[in-house]
Amino acid sequence: FLLMVLIIFGIVFELPMVSVVLNRLGLLKVSWMKAGRRVVIVVIFVIAALITPPDIVSQITVAVPVILL
């Protein structure tokens, strides 16, 4: 369980770097990210619910830092 949670957190915290790289390559624009912010927040919570154990604390622990990043 602990190893799975650490791997999930490691992958989740790499997502901001992925968005920066995609932005530099021209595949992801800042205006698109600003326009789709509400949808992305919902998607982040759905993905957090799928990758974490059935526990609301784990879901929030994964989702909130990703939203802040």
C-alpha positions as CSV (number, residue, x, y, z in Angstrom):
1,F,0.0,0.0,0.0
2,L,2.7,2.5,0.9
3,L,4.7,1.7,-2.2
4,M,1.7,2.2,-4.4
5,V,0.9,5.6,-2.7
6,L,4.5,6.7,-3.1
7,I,4.5,5.8,-6.8
8,I,1.2,7.6,-7.4
9,F,2.4,10.7,-5.7
10,G,5.6,10.6,-7.7
11,I,3.7,10.4,-10.9
12,V,1.3,13.1,-9.9
13,F,4.0,15.6,-9.0
14,E,5.6,15.2,-12.4
15,L,2.5,16.5,-14.1
16,P,3.5,20.2,-13.9
17,M,6.7,19.4,-15.6
18,V,4.8,17.6,-18.4
19,S,2.6,20.6,-18.9
20,V,5.7,22.9,-19.0
21,V,7.3,20.7,-21.6
22,L,4.1,20.5,-23.7
23,N,3.9,24.3,-23.5
24,R,7.4,24.7,-24.7
25,L,6.8,22.4,-27.6
26,G,3.7,24.4,-28.6
27,L,1.3,21.5,-28.0
28,L,-0.4,23.1,-25.0
29,K,-1.2,26.8,-24.8
30,V,-1.7,28.8,-21.6
31,S,-5.0,30.2,-23.0
32,W,-6.3,26.7,-23.3
33,M,-5.3,25.9,-19.8
34,K,-7.0,29.1,-18.5
35,A,-10.2,28.4,-20.5
36,G,-10.5,24.7,-19.3
37,R,-9.6,25.3,-15.7
38,R,-13.0,24.2,-14.3
39,V,-13.1,21.1,-16.3
40,V,-9.6,20.2,-15.4
41,I,-10.3,20.5,-11.7
42,V,-13.2,18.0,-12.0
43,V,-11.0,15.7,-14.1
44,I,-8.2,15.9,-11.5
45,F,-10.7,14.8,-8.7
46,V,-12.0,12.0,-10.9
47,I,-8.5,10.7,-11.6
48,A,-7.5,11.1,-8.0
49,A,-10.6,9.0,-7.0
50,L,-9.5,6.3,-9.5
51,I,-5.9,6.0,-8.5
52,T,-6.2,6.2,-4.8
53,P,-7.8,3.7,-2.4
54,P,-11.5,4.2,-1.6
55,D,-10.8,6.9,0.9
56,I,-11.8,10.6,0.6
57,V,-8.7,11.8,2.5
58,S,-6.3,10.1,0.0
59,Q,-8.3,11.5,-2.9
60,I,-8.0,15.1,-1.5
61,T,-4.4,14.5,-0.6
62,V,-3.6,13.7,-4.3
63,A,-6.0,16.2,-5.9
64,V,-5.3,19.4,-4.0
65,P,-1.5,19.6,-4.6
66,V,-2.0,18.9,-8.3
67,I,-4.6,21.7,-8.5
68,L,-2.2,24.1,-6.6
69,L,0.7,23.2,-8.9
